[in-house]
Amino acid sequence: MLVENVGRRVTARSAGAIPLRYGSGMTIQMTVRLPDDVASYIDERVSEGAAGSRAEMIARAVRHERELEILAALRDRGETLYPDLAGLVDWAAERPLDLE
């Protein structure tokens, strides 16, 4: 394996090696069609540095959607994400709010 320092990035190259940019997990390449305004937003956010690539921005959005679904399922079952704080919420709800 050949490891070279290119600027501040370190890259590894060898036959069949997984590039370091993929971290420890595998990825699957997909083709998606997005409305122009969504694609423009993604490109704008990437150019601002909010994400390293279009793929990273889309993966982040999908992870966020998955988290919302998990939270909704917990809510529908009457569960909370932080059950140890449920008593604190009840206690705070019984106390007057002094804003003066």
MOSUL-V321820 format. One record per residue. N is the residue number from 0. RES is the residue in three letters. BURIAL is I if it has 24 or more other C-alpha atoms within 12 Angstrom, else O. D_LAST is the distance of its C-alpha to the last C-alpha in whole Angstrom. Layout:
BEGIN
N,RES,BURIAL,D_LAST
N,RES,BURIAL,D_LAST
END
This chain:
BEGIN
0,MET,O,67
1,LEU,O,66
2,VAL,O,63
3,GLU,O,62
4,ASN,O,59
5,VAL,O,59
6,GLY,O,56
7,ARG,O,53
8,ARG,O,54
9,VAL,O,57
10,THR,O,59
11,ALA,O,61
12,ARG,O,64
13,SER,O,67
14,ALA,O,69
15,GLY,O,67
16,ALA,O,64
17,ILE,O,60
18,PRO,O,58
19,LEU,O,56
20,ARG,O,53
21,TYR,O,53
22,GLY,O,52
23,SER,O,53
24,GLY,O,53
25,MET,O,55
26,THR,O,54
27,ILE,O,56
28,GLN,O,57
29,MET,O,56
30,THR,O,56
31,VAL,O,54
32,ARG,O,53
33,LEU,O,50
34,PRO,O,49
35,ASP,O,50
36,ASP,O,46
37,VAL,O,45
38,ALA,O,48
39,SER,O,47
40,TYR,O,43
41,ILE,I,44
42,ASP,O,46
43,GLU,O,44
44,ARG,O,41
45,VAL,O,44
46,SER,O,45
47,GLU,O,42
48,GLY,O,42
49,ALA,O,40
50,ALA,O,43
51,GLY,O,46
52,SER,O,48
53,ARG,I,48
54,ALA,O,49
55,GLU,O,46
56,MET,I,43
57,ILE,I,45
58,ALA,O,45
59,ARG,O,41
60,ALA,O,41
61,VAL,O,43
62,ARG,O,41
63,HIS,O,38
64,GLU,O,39
65,ARG,O,41
66,GLU,O,37
67,LEU,O,36
68,GLU,O,39
69,ILE,O,38
70,LEU,O,35
71,ALA,O,36
72,ALA,O,39
73,LEU,O,36
74,ARG,O,34
75,ASP,O,37
76,ARG,O,38
77,GLY,O,35
78,GLU,O,34
79,THR,O,32
80,LEU,O,32
81,TYR,O,30
82,PRO,O,31
83,ASP,O,30
84,LEU,O,26
85,ALA,O,27
86,GLY,O,26
87,LEU,O,23
88,VAL,O,22
89,ASP,O,23
90,TRP,O,21
91,ALA,O,17
92,ALA,O,18
93,GLU,O,18
94,ARG,O,15
95,PRO,O,12
96,LEU,O,9
97,ASP,O,6
98,LEU,O,4
99,GLU,O,0
END
